[in-house]
Amino acid sequence: MNRIKELFQRKPHNILSVFSTAGFPELESIVPVLEQLQANGVDMVEIGMPFSDPTADGPVIQHSNTIAIDNGMTLSVLFSQLKTIRDKIHIPLVLMGYINPAMQYGIDNFLKDAHDCGIDGVIIPDLPLYEYETFYREKFSQYQIQNIFLVTPQTSEERIRKIDALTDAFIYIVSSNAITGGNSSIQTVQTAYFERIQNMQLLNPTLIGFGIRDKQTFDATCQYANGAIIGTAFINAIDMSDDLSKDIHSFIRSIQYAD
């Protein structure tokens, strides 16, 4: 069974997924970051594939992309670093990024190398639904890579139903019409949107991302989904870190146990 599906069957509530940009803060950081996140109880990790124009991301993740690219991170380097990752990491791993680098790499090569590294799914926000269904769905299935779609407050019920029918992992609920790294509390309008999705009783589990930064926002969003995704706050926590083990431990504990 795919690790993502197994995770949601085993733990249907309070899933903690963390996003970390590959190649940040150092070129070789991603493997020790994965080891520390797993050791501290994180349920799933989204590995950011650095891109020069990450238009859906806020300044913090954009900065991490720039640093990673300057460090020399590419898809080839990332796959070489992840080649034996399944000897150490058993939690689900998802690649997240943009379609341009994957197309430059070659979709077949991208999916094959991801599969060979034990990657369970990908999140590519700018891969259109029609193109995925028409041209790529069969390839994703061939390599057993789950494609994870995003929905926003503007996504129609018809489109959400369509996404649900095409999904075999989870659906990523973008918390607001904004880039990553929002700093406001969860608002009434957002809870109404979360409730609308929740009441649709979708076939697939859901995770809420964008603007989840601490225990309060994590707990608040977990009321409306199977869990939540933290990205920008984690990137801030490891930026300039000279002790990843200590800083990752402190950050994850702040999500799990802080008042």
ABEGO torsion letter per residue (X at the ends): XBAAAAAAAABABGBBBBBBBBGOABAAAAAAAAAAAAAAGBABBBBBBBBABBAABBAAAAAAAAAAAAAGBBAAAAAAAAAAAAAABABBBBBBEBAAAAAAAEAAAAAAAAAAAGBABBBBAABBAAAAAAAAAAAAAAAGBBBBBBBBAABBAAAAAAAAAABABBBBBBABBBBBGBABBBBAAAAAAAAAAAAAGBABBBBBBEGBABAAAAAAAAAABAEBBBAAAAAAAABGBABAAAAAAAAAAAAAABX
